[in-house]
């Protein structure tokens, strides 16, 4: 009986080894980051205020977003324009990581160009930004759902050292 148990273990091991060799012989398909560049529109929501009296209308704005995807590299150039009481432009360079064929996540770095008196969702002075986000290409269409967070460091003129955080979301059209 003991010999039968050992034989079963050996057969299971050989079967597993055979299955792994078959899987290893099949070329693997790698997911590509969500293909294509896009232009989109959406909204931006600021979560911080560098002023003592928060101006709620300055913490929400319209959004125009663009992404240019380099097809041979996992890199994109992105720009977000936040339009409200004041305007801020946030250009970044991102490193894109595919999750599957339709979805990729990214981390970008750049600047927030917001040298105004009025507050925007990313502050009211030029600052360094980190931008993690996600792009989802709607299957069988040219539509892209996107979302990201912008962390702008030392973003407020009247409050040195205060960071701004904002959430952007929208819908883009691939080209």
Rosetta blueprint (number, residue, H / E / L):
1 X L
2 X H
3 X H
4 X H
5 X H
6 X H
7 X H
8 X H
9 X H
10 X H
11 X H
12 X H
13 X H
14 X H
15 X H
16 X H
17 X H
18 X H
19 X H
20 X H
21 X H
22 X H
23 X H
24 X H
25 X H
26 X L
27 X L
28 X L
29 X L
30 X L
31 X L
32 X L
33 X L
34 X L
35 X L
36 X L
37 X L
38 X E
39 X E
40 X E
41 X E
42 X E
43 X E
44 X E
45 X E
46 X E
47 X L
48 X L
49 X L
50 X L
51 X L
52 X L
53 X L
54 X L
55 X L
56 X H
57 X H
58 X H
59 X H
60 X E
61 X E
62 X E
63 X E
64 X E
65 X E
66 X E
67 X E
68 X E
69 X E
70 X L
71 X L
72 X L
73 X L
74 X L
75 X E
76 X E
77 X E
78 X E
79 X E
80 X E
81 X E
82 X E
83 X E
84 X L
85 X L
86 X L
87 X E
88 X E
89 X E
90 X E
91 X E
92 X E
93 X E
94 X E
95 X E
96 X E
97 X E
98 X E
99 X L
100 X L
101 X L
102 X L
103 X E
104 X E
105 X E
106 X E
107 X E
108 X E
109 X E
110 X E
111 X E
112 X E
113 X E
114 X L
115 X L
116 X L
117 X L
118 X L
119 X L
120 X E
121 X L
122 X L
123 X E
124 X L
125 X L
126 X L
127 X E
128 X E
129 X E
130 X E
131 X E
132 X E
133 X E
134 X E
135 X E
136 X E
137 X E
138 X L
139 X L
140 X L
141 X L
142 X L
143 X E
144 X E
145 X E
146 X E
147 X E
148 X E
149 X E
150 X E
151 X E
152 X E
153 X E
154 X L
155 X L
156 X L
157 X L
158 X L
159 X L
160 X L
161 X L
162 X L
163 X L
164 X E
165 X E
166 X E
167 X E
168 X E
169 X E
170 X E
171 X E
172 X E
173 X E
174 X E
175 X L
